[in-house]
Amino acid sequence: MRSWSDVVFEMPFFFTLQNFFILAVLCGVPSMGRIVGGMDAQSGQWPWQANLNFDGHHVCGATLIAPQWLVTAAHCFPTVNPIDRYEVTLGAFQLRNPTPDIVVKQILEVIKHPEFTDDEGSKGDIALVKLKDPVSYTRTVRPICLPASSVNFPNGMKCTVTGWGNVLTSTSLPSPMTLQQLEVPIIGMDTCKCLYSRNPDPEDPHVLHSDMMCAGFAEGKKDACQGDSGGPLSCRIDNAWLLAGVVSWGDACGAPNRPGVYIRTSTYADWIKEKIPEVELSHAVASMEPVSEEGMCSNTTSSRPGPYDDIQPPPGWSRPIHPSRSPSDSAAPWPSTTSLSLLFLLLQSFYYLL
């Protein structure tokens, strides 16, 4: 990976100070200091989080990766929805209480991965969004780092999913719609397949493809649902946050044995680099050892402790109901039915140390 100084010296001599600031901002590093976690995120805590609107209504999340490019889920752009009716909001914190530093951009182009088929749970559910003009990096608008194809996020690694989706399956995030965050551990693919094989619905089978990854809890209760599709699953390695996954789909919100499913970004690192040559890929290596998932999904009647059993839901937890298949307040068909929407944040305070 080239250093920032290498990039700077390749630029023309007459680049502006604004251009220099764009180059000087490191990916995956928020501008703010230490934060005590809670259900609500803090302004500037996730500066790569973007809000994708259709006809003025929130439908999906997205993640800033370069001044003119974002990553999101391909299903956030159904073929029936004209691109010119979308817009992207960056630097937002409370959607119903916009601040002067938010940035609203129009979309020039959407590049869906060729393996995406418009079917629910399709492989290749990832898309690149090109803005009509680039954004300037600020305290609240910054890119996340993209992992190279070799980067691995081990089982049990705690990452954070963020978004403005519903707080219950059919309950919208209340005004002022503050960005929500939820800490979830990575779940190994074998364990995730085992969980999804429990009590399957013959009329609605779920296939976990090789480009997918899971994060969440076997017992459910904490998950993402309608409205968070396309948003980031951010994982911290060393001093930077990497885009480990893109929110893709799930079977109900917070239901037992149904953790959230994400598109594994590293699978498409080379494809992204091909489409956006200027983007840099991180080769970071996670220092933690994978957590044993023995007993997390057992087909026997005996119950052994799982690796995440010490994490309990907060007081007053309200169990989510089954997601509606046709919410009336959504403009995008798939984002409204299979998008994941954030419920509640992690259960204990944690720090983000830069």
Order of alpha helices (4+ residues) and beta strands (2+ residues): alpha-alpha-beta-beta-beta-beta-beta-beta-beta-beta-beta-alpha-beta-beta-beta-beta-alpha-beta-alpha
